[in-house]
Amino acid sequence: FFILLFKTFPNFMFMKEYEKVIAELKAEIEARPNKSLWRKYSTFLRSFGLKKRSQKSLDLINELLAKYGIEAYAEAEEEWSFTELKISKSITFKLKKQENSKMETTLKIPKVQSEAHGQITTEQGISSRKLYPHQEKILRGLNSKIEENPKDYFAGLVVIPTGGGKTYTAVHWLLKNAIDKNKKILWIAHRHALLEQALNTFKSSAYSSLLPKVKKFNYRIISGFPKHHKPVHIEAKDDIIISGKDSMNTSFEQLLDRWLKPNNLINGELFLVIDEAHHATAPTYRKLIEKLKKNVKKLTILGLTATPFRTAEAEKGLLKKIFIDDIIPPKVDLRELIQQGILADPLFEEEKTGFNMAEAISEEDIQNLARRYKDFDKIGEKTAKTIAENADRNSKIVDHYIKHKGKYKQTIVFALNQDNAIALNTLFNEKHIKSAYVISNDINEGAVTTNSAKKNEESIERFRNGEIDVLINVNILTEGTDLPKVQTIFLTRPTNSTILMTQMIGRGLRGEKAGGTKEAYIVSFIDEWKDKVSWVNPERLFIEENVDFNDKSPETQSRLVRLISIEKIEEFTKLMDGDIDNHGLKNLDFIQRIPLGIYMTSYLETLEDEDEEKYVEVLVYDHLKSAYDEFIDNLPELGLDENLSQEKLEEITNEVEELYFLGLSKELAYRKEDIKSLIKAYSINEIKPQFIPLNDREKYDIDKLAKDIYDKELGGTKKDEYIDDIWNKEQKHWKVLFGLSNLRAFIEELDLAIRKISPHYSYMYKTNNKTPKDTKGEMEITKLPLYEIKNHNPQLYRELVEGVYTKAKDKDGFYHCAKTGFKSKKRADFQIDHIKPLHPHSGEGGLSVLENLQLLRKSENIRKGNKV
């Protein structure tokens, strides 16, 4: 009886309260026009008073949902349960449809067309789209490498910069070597747009020149996206399955039972394509690959990526273990494609609008943009309208185009929303610039002014024919539309989405050989956000996505300097404008403010309903290098995994900060957010970030230029001529560092350096530490506990901590507990303890000196009871 009572106690106790919540949920669903309601899983649990999950409570909730006829669907999940679902996910609740068996037998069930599956019919002849020489070379290299190494497992990387045709190259090879030989293809990606791009490429490439034997083939797209299919829809007849990474992993049994086994792939060959393959180190991808290797006799893997630097030999990381056949030769870099005219050379410019967004938008909207939303579409109609119709901001955009019309020529303007597009179009027309706007029909239902699809197409055609100079658009020209003669892109709306930014700048990158232009201007209009939102910087993104920093060429080194400069330029601006307490920075030699290099990595971060690529670049200065090196070296010892919670991430970050960075210089200090990003990236990828050195650092020594000007006593016109000459020569490397249009920052830095060496002004940059004195009683700092030493003298604290760990470390890198003999490479397993305890007031105790400090295992130190 008591056992039974114990088992039923939660139901007995909470049934009424839980049932009340479910009843209210049903009423809320019934009150909505579409009869559906979504909740964040964490919010849903809190409505029952649950701070964490218990199986008994979840079983009861499931039982009540069924009782009230409510069905639950998890965001982008096919196979899920309340027990396993991440609490950050969302759940959609709907009422179950009433079954009517009699109606089912008498009514004919209608069929609808599906964009997610179908059959492609091979067209006779040759595609009008030709392979470029670099694509032909890669295909020859792929064939050669496979022929040389016939085996049951092949995994190689196809490396081509963005816009160079990675997808088309892979599809061309797969149609000829897989589909035409009746082999199956599984194509995996982490973004909805990539899935549809792959399918469209298969459709547009299906010609008999590649498929002489096959007349038709079937496809299916699988993902959590509403218009795509679920794994349960997979059929044996599918020849190509194009799927999101999570869908295939969570529902692998569906793939096995519905596709692999019926097609006898256990004894056959499967072609696996991993798009954006630099993320294949993530556990989700690795698990899928291992499952396929166990259930397919012969597996051929093609990884597609534009960013090969993560496969550097020095890393010896997981990516090298996955793609054992390495990069398919020849590796194609960005410089080659620009020189060949396949891609336009992007010239990035920035123009400040002077509009203070931090004042125009509520603090709540700013937090939403910073933390969750990709764009402006959810911040509220009134707020968006305020920004979109700001007359001064819009005038600056239009006037900037008019001033440089001869250079910018045909321009696409990416506007914030419909109101913004209409306002800009009106201004352009008033100032006699031929313009039009196009607006996606998906975003303007119910709006006062809308564009029909026909009107949009007419405007696009007029722009294509050169009848108008400026085409303003909202959410319609990011991909797919052929507009080869675009010279300039105006980015008048910021975005958090790397996907959207890549699509926007990509509209201008078609080179002359591809029917486009030699150069492309990418102009960003920068509003004042007071550093509250980390918007995607287009130049930074372009460099991150395309540059192989293992390449030692001057062009690549120049791109690295620009990556550094994008961040440094903010420092230059603050020094000039006096917005910060900059005395310490001004006292540093200029070369000390140039980093030694960058620690670089990336990881996938879920924003809204799909994964975004989060890039991490950490600037490393002289005094930070050893701390970062040791921290990076010890990343594997932190016990990280991809399910790292926010609380645990914060805890580990605090530990790392204290162990490696505390007490370092406040000037050019480390940033806690950098440490956190590096930890998070490693927890997902299990690959240490790569250090990219700035090999030409010595070229950027302004102090040498300043000394030259001072020694030669150059002034007036001669000084101006000297500065102009330096600014424009030597491969324009000062322009690279400061930005093409930031001559003012360069001159200010040069003048500062001259003043620092001038006897007349140098006193201004010598620190005066004299302050009114308050004479207090003194105590030797070594009599204080370590935590007090940390407050009084962080540098001494750091020296003591490092000394203890060094003393306790053996030649193999293990730290040893002084009492128990326990050893570990993880600093987090230990605490520092006094050998002779402190008794500061009696004067008989030990001191906080290296000789009196030892390393103890945490549990031993707690037991000993002398934690410091």
Buried (B, 14 or more C-beta within 10 A) or exposed (E): EEEEEEEEEBBEEBBEEBBEBBEEBBEEBEEEEEEEBEBBBBEBBEEBEBEEBEEBBBBBBBBBBEEBEBEBBBBBBBBBEBEEBBBEBBBEBBBEEEEEEEEEEEEEEEEEEEEBBEEBEBBEEEBEEEBBEBBEBBBEBBBEBBEEEEEEBBBBBBBBBBBBBBBBBBBBBBBBBBBBEEBBBBBBBBBBBBBBBBBBBBBBBBBBBBBEEBEEBBBBBBBBBEEBBBBEBBEEEBBBBBBBBBBBBBBBEBBBEBBBEEBEBEEBBBBBBBBBBBBBBBBBBBBBBEBBBEBBEBBBBBBBBBBBBBBBEEBEBBBBEBBEBBBBBEBBBBBBBBEBBBBBBBBBBBBEBEBEBBEBBEEEBBEBBBEEBBBBEEBBEEBBBBBBBBEEBBBBBBEBBEEBBEEBBBBBBBBBBBBBBBBBBBBBBEEEBBBBBBBBEEBBEEEEEEBEEEBBEBBBEBBBEEEBBBBBBBBBBBBEBEBEBBBBBBBBBBBBBBBBBBBBBBBBBBBBEBEBBEBBBBBBBBBBBEEBBEBBBBBBBBBBBBBBBBBEEEBBBBBBBBBBBBBBBEBBBBBBEEEEEBEEBBEBEBBBBBBBBBBBBBBBBBBBEBBBBBBBBBBBBEBBBEBBBBBBEBBEBBEBEBEBEEEBBEEBBEBBBBBBBBBBBEBBEBEBEBBBBBBBBBBBBBBBBBBBBBEBBEBBBBBEBBBEBBEEEBEEEEBEEBBEEBBEEEEEBBBBBBBEEBBEBBBBBBBBBBBBBEEEEEEEBEEEEEEEEEEEEEEEBBBBEBEBBBEEBBEBBBBBBBBBBEBBBEEEEEBBBBBEEBBBBBBBBBBBBBEEBBEBEEEEBBBBEBEBBBBBBBEBBEEEEBEB
